[in-house]
């Protein structure tokens, strides 16, 4: 892990820029080296898949392509909309909080 991102796996995010603006989904994976995330059901592209074996099905497949991390915003459970993330020290732990309502994410 090269960088520490505020968005992590299994977070609910909303796309705030691009062709899928307004769509929501959960983060499947974070690509640290590319500054990108893969979100389920968002940024679907068609890819030509080669037949690898006798049983394998070739053809055109629809896959989820990576989105730049700056184009998604984490959704606060309390606010219900994409918000910026802040940090707070809770005892001996550092936790992510919503900058609007102060709720722990």
N, C-alpha and C positions, 0 to 999 in steps of 0.2 A: 504494500500500500504506500504509494508515493505521497498522496495528499489526503487530508482529512476533509471529507465533504459533509455538508449539513444534511444532505439527503442520503438515506440508507435503504438497503433492501427491505421489502415489505411495507414501505411507506406509501400512503395514498397521496398521489400527486395529480395536479391539473396542468395541462399544457397551456402556457400563457402566450406563446408565439408560434407561428408556422401554420401549415396546412390543417393540422388537427387541433387548432386553438379551441379551448373550451372542453375538450374531452378529458375524462378522468380515468385513472387506472392505478394499479399497484406496481411498484418497481420490482422487476424480475431480477435485474443485476445492474451493478454499477461498474462502468469501465473507467478505472482510475487514470490510465495512461492517455485515454482519448478525451477526458472530461465529459463523458457521456453516460446516459442511463438508457436501459431498455425497459419500456413500460408496456404492460399487458394490454392488448387491444388497441394500441396507438401506433401510428406511423407504420402501417402495414404496406409492404412492398412485395412485388412479384419477383420471384427469382427462378431462373431456369436450373433445375436440378438434374444432374446426370445420373443415369442408371448405374449403380455401383455393383450390384450382384443380380443373379437370375430372379430372385424373389422381390428385390427392391423395385419400387415404383419410381420411374423417372417422370419428367414433365415440369409443369410450372407450379411452384409452391408459393404460398403467401406466408411471409415471415415478418416478425417485428424488427424494424431497423432501429439503431441507436438514435437518440435525440441528445442534443447538447444540453448539459446540465443547467445552463442559464435559461433555457426555454421551458422549464417546468418549475412549478411552485408547490411546496408541500401544503396539504389541506389540513387546517385545524379542525378538530372534531367539534369544538365548541362554536367557533365562528362559522364553519361550514364553507369557507372560501380560501383561496390560496393566500398564504401569509409569509412574511419574512420570519426567520428563525433567530432567536437570541439564545444566550446561555446563562444559566444560573447555577450557583454552587448550592447543592442540597445536601447538607451534612458533609460527607467526604466525597460525594459524587457530583460530577458536572452533568447537568441535564439540559436538554433542548426545550425551550419555551416559545410560545407564540408571542410575537412582539405587540399584537393588538390587545389580547385579553389576558396574557400572562399564564395561560393554561399550559401544563406540561404536555409535550408531544410524545 
